[in-house]
Amino acid sequence: MKIGEKLLKQLNRKYEPSTMVNATFGRYDVAFKTDGEGNPILLFIGQAGDDGLIRGDHFSRRLVKDANGAVIKDHWDYKGKV
């Protein structure tokens, strides 16, 4: 599975730092964990079960910044099924 442009646009926004955010995107349920700056770093996308856990795909973000805070690397890696 690949992350589309619309979902990437939603993931590039800032959210509350160090929290788990649950949302819906189209027909999918999404949940993502943010880092200390409010950037999403873990993404789970699929269908939420009765217990609230997502069954689907797992992505991890590689976000590297230099000493000035400028982004050097920013991409999402597919980590498999959850």
N, C-alpha and C positions, 0 to 999 in steps of 0.2 A: 504494500500500500504506500502511496505517496501523499504527502501533505500538499493540498491545493493552495492556490494564491489567496483565495478568500479566507481560508483558515489561517494562513501565515499572517495576513493582515490583522486578524484578531489577536494572534499570538505575539505580535510585535508591540502591542500596547503595554503600558505599565499597569500593574495591579498591586494590591496590598502585599507588602513584603512578607515572606516566610509563611504563606498560607496555601491551602488546597482550595482551588476554585472549581466548582461544578457548574456546568452550563450545557446547553444543547446547541448543536450546529447542524442545521438541516434535519436529517432523520437520525443523526447520531447523538449519543450522549458523550460529552467530553469532560475530563477532569484534568487539571494541571496544577503542579506544585511550582511555587515561585521562590526565587532566591531572596537574599537580603535586600536587593535593590528593587524588587518587584517584577523582575523578568521571569516569564515562564521558562522552566528548565526541564520538567518532566511532563509528558503528555500521554494520557490514556484516552483512546477513542474507540467507541463501539456501542454496545447496548448495555445499559445498566440493569442489573438483576434486582430481585426483590430486596436483597441486602444492601443495595446501593453501590456495589462494586461493579466496575466496568469490565466487560468481557469483550475483548477485541484486540487492538494493537497498542503497542507501547513504543514511544519515541523519547529520545534523550537529546537535549540541546547542548551543543559545543559552542560556548560563548567565551572568547578570549579577548581581553582588553589590554592595552599598553598602560604605562605608568600615568599617562594623562587622561585615561578613561576612554580613549578612542577604540572602537571595535576593530580587532584584527581578523578574527574568525567568528563566523556565526552561521551554523548549519545544524540541521536536525538529523540524527541517526536513528534508523529503524532498529529496534531491539527485539522484535518478535511479538508473538501472541501472548496475551495475558488472560 
